[in-house]
């Protein structure tokens, strides 16, 4: 499974996904840091990659309709989070992606689980 990590997840996040067997690129790998959201999601679509991000803008399905992409995973950190909490959530996401299909869906990853949004098929 191919994923792209947004700039806020770092090498530790990349290494977690690599440990679970994912094909991972980061925005830093491709010099895409500070790219617009539209540009980033379009590149993910072209590369057939799932976007993993902390950017809550991607959690709006009216702006980024998940059915148009291979999947969008938004990590929503609790207040006063530590890096350890973030990377525990990244591990939980990696495990969930192995066993569940994210294609065309928006996943919101929270400390206590994952909420899934899938638009109605017309």
Secondary structure, DSSP 8 states (H G I E B T S, - for coil): -EEEE-TTSHHHHHHHHHHTT-EEEETTTTT-TT--HHHHHHHHHHHT-EEEES-GGGG-TTTS-GGGSS-EEEE---TT--HHHHHHHHHHHHHHHHHS--TT-EEEEETTEEEEE-----
